[in-house]
């Protein structure tokens, strides 16, 4: 069984990220974050949570000046 604590970890990371970029719609932020994975769109289905966390952090780091509110 997978560790159920991973759910809060990923969801909280996503929520923190989304708060930094509130003008993005849900689908936009998910697509943008997923694009940081080198896998194809169809492989997003199989991304592990640790991959999502890395992508979320990379998206935040790379876009802090582009989307973030002052």
Secondary structure as UniProt FT lines:
FT   HELIX           5..20
FT   TURN            21..23
FT   HELIX           26..34
FT   TURN            35..36
FT   HELIX           41..46
FT   HELIX           49..63
FT   TURN            64..67
//
